[in-house]
Amino acid sequence: MISAPDQTSAGLSPEETLALAHVRRAKRFYIHLTQYVAVNTLLIAINLLTFHHYFWAIWPLLGWGIGLLSHGLRVFDVIPFLGSDWERRAVERRLGRKL
């Protein structure tokens, strides 16, 4: 199936397109963070109400938390590998010119 072109990035400069992509990644991170807090709050409540002598909710907190931390580090360019600088250089290589 052929998808329609992205209406929001039509006519934007390469810099604007990269900025828009970064904002979208940040938005997805904040959605991910909200889901993490909501689900883990529920799991902690269930744990404390039903099986309070062992805190098993720590395992999903830690596992998912590692993934969330990795997601945030990539989105906010703390980990330089495949960050916004890499994207800019890749776009410049693809276009054959500087942005």
C-alpha positions as CSV (number, residue, x, y, z in Angstrom):
1,M,0.0,0.0,0.0
2,I,1.4,3.4,-1.0
3,S,1.1,6.0,1.8
4,A,0.4,9.6,1.2
5,P,3.2,12.1,1.7
6,D,3.6,13.6,5.1
7,Q,1.5,16.8,5.0
8,T,3.3,18.4,7.9
9,S,6.8,18.3,6.4
10,A,5.8,19.3,2.8
11,G,7.8,22.4,1.8
12,L,10.0,22.4,4.9
13,S,13.8,22.9,4.7
14,P,16.0,20.0,5.7
15,E,16.8,21.7,9.0
16,E,13.1,22.2,9.7
17,T,12.4,18.5,8.8
18,L,15.2,17.3,11.2
19,A,13.8,19.6,13.9
20,L,10.3,18.2,13.4
21,A,11.6,14.7,13.5
22,H,13.4,15.4,16.8
23,V,10.2,16.9,18.3
24,R,8.3,13.8,17.3
25,R,10.8,11.5,18.9
26,A,10.6,13.6,22.1
27,K,6.8,13.3,22.0
28,R,7.0,9.5,21.7
29,F,9.4,9.5,24.7
30,Y,7.0,11.5,26.8
31,I,4.2,9.1,25.8
32,H,6.4,6.2,26.8
33,L,7.3,7.8,30.1
34,T,3.6,8.4,30.9
35,Q,2.8,4.7,30.1
36,Y,5.7,3.6,32.3
37,V,4.4,5.7,35.3
38,A,0.8,4.6,34.8
39,V,1.3,0.9,34.4
40,N,4.0,0.7,37.1
41,T,1.8,2.6,39.6
42,L,-0.9,0.1,39.0
43,L,1.5,-2.8,39.4
44,I,2.8,-1.4,42.7
45,A,-0.7,-1.0,44.0
46,I,-1.6,-4.6,43.0
47,N,1.6,-5.8,44.6
48,L,1.0,-4.0,47.9
49,L,-2.7,-5.0,48.1
50,T,-2.3,-8.7,47.3
51,F,1.2,-9.9,48.0
52,H,2.7,-7.3,50.3
53,H,5.4,-9.5,51.9
54,Y,7.4,-9.7,48.6
55,F,7.9,-6.6,46.4
56,W,7.8,-8.3,43.0
57,A,6.9,-5.1,41.2
58,I,10.5,-4.1,41.3
59,W,11.3,-6.4,38.4
60,P,9.1,-4.7,35.8
61,L,10.1,-1.3,37.2
62,L,13.8,-2.2,36.6
63,G,13.4,-3.9,33.3
64,W,11.2,-1.4,31.7
65,G,13.1,1.4,33.4
66,I,16.3,0.4,31.6
67,G,14.5,0.5,28.3
68,L,13.0,3.9,29.1
69,L,16.4,5.3,30.2
70,S,17.9,4.1,26.9
71,H,15.1,5.7,25.0
72,G,15.5,9.0,26.8
73,L,19.3,9.0,26.3
74,R,18.9,8.5,22.6
75,V,16.1,11.1,22.1
76,F,17.9,13.8,24.0
77,D,21.3,13.1,22.3
78,V,23.1,12.0,25.5
79,I,24.3,9.0,23.5
80,P,25.9,10.5,20.4
81,F,25.6,7.3,18.3
82,L,22.8,7.8,15.8
83,G,21.9,11.2,17.3
84,S,20.9,14.4,15.6
85,D,24.4,15.2,14.4
86,W,24.6,11.8,12.8
87,E,21.2,12.5,11.1
88,R,22.3,15.8,9.9
89,R,25.5,14.3,8.4
90,A,23.5,11.5,6.8
91,V,21.1,14.0,5.2
92,E,24.0,16.1,4.0
93,R,25.6,12.9,2.4
94,R,22.3,12.0,0.8
95,L,21.8,15.5,-0.6
96,G,25.5,15.9,-1.6
97,R,25.6,19.3,0.1
98,K,25.8,21.0,3.5
99,L,22.5,22.0,5.2
